[in-house]
Amino acid sequence: MSLNDRRNGKDRRKEKRDTLDRRKNKDRRLNSDRRVQTERRTQADRRTISIDYSNRATDIQVEKSFDDQVEGRNAVLELLESGKDVNKIYITKGERKGSINKIIAIANERRIIIVEKDKTQMDMMAGTENYQGVIAIVPPYEYVDVEDILNVAKEKNKDPFVLVLDGIEDTHNLGAIIRTAEAAGVDGIIIPKRRAASVNSTVSKVACGALEYIKMARVNNINDAIKKLKDNGVWICGTSLEAEKYYYEQDLTGPLAIIIGNEANGISNLVKKNCDFLVKIPMIGKVQSLNASVSTGIVLYGALRKR
């Protein structure tokens, strides 16, 4: 083999190696570009997914944020039959038994929007555990003034019968008290704005529709409300273990407001001083206190019996 042939062979081998190197470099670049594109797509997908989840979470939060919702079949049925405004009714998918059919019929008759949701979504919306497959969204609860409560009695041509709650904190107690008060013929209930339970979905559920038939005033200062009641000729009856008379020994006729205190501390000292008289419930057993809603029922019906 001549020298030129050797040189030509070396040149051809070198060209092959260069070609292979170029191909390898090109493949590396392509693979690198593919990885970058894949990473970009993955990041984009992640962003898309996070937006989707964010939107779902927002939807749930929007629905969950409704403080003014009524839950439970009896409560929603009473709400519909009262004729008050209802924005929307949510029903668990597949719920078509019992009173739910009556709720749907009345809602359709009143042209109220009905939305079906699965149980998981409904559970997240509900403010109570036992919402019975139905949640009604209503406009914010409208509190009234003390004068409006007094006008209820005037319209009925009767003596005012008012309940004042001095710091009831438990929403279940408030709902039970509202239900009892409405059944006992109370014209209205006065509650404070601070350090006390207010009307929400739990209260509506426990009250079982009574909120639709009784007025409630929410005031800045209970003592100012008491003064307003006194100025309108209403006698103020406080409840306290320190009272000398039992509720059945006291004259509870005429214009009357009964005050029930906080679950733990009872009525405050200043409120106690502003009462015209105090009454107590007999305690014969070892336990010297009753649930606030039970105490309310005993005293209210004691007064109703004499009125």
Secondary structure, DSSP 8 states (H G I E B T S, - for coil): --HHHHHHHHHHHHHHHHHHHHHHHHHHHHHHHHHHHHHHHHHHHHHHHHHHHHHHHHHHHHHHT-SSEEESHHHHHHHHHHT----EEEEETT--STTHHHHHHHHHHTT-EEEEE-HHHHHHH-SSS--TTEEEE------B-HHHHHHHHHHTTS--EEEEEE----HHHHHHHHHHHHHTT--EEEEESSSS----HHHHHHHTTGGGSSEEEEES-HHHHHHHHHHTT-EEEEE-TT-SEEGGGS---SSEEEEEEBTTTBS-HHHHHT-SEEEE----SS-----HHHHHHHHHHHHHHH-
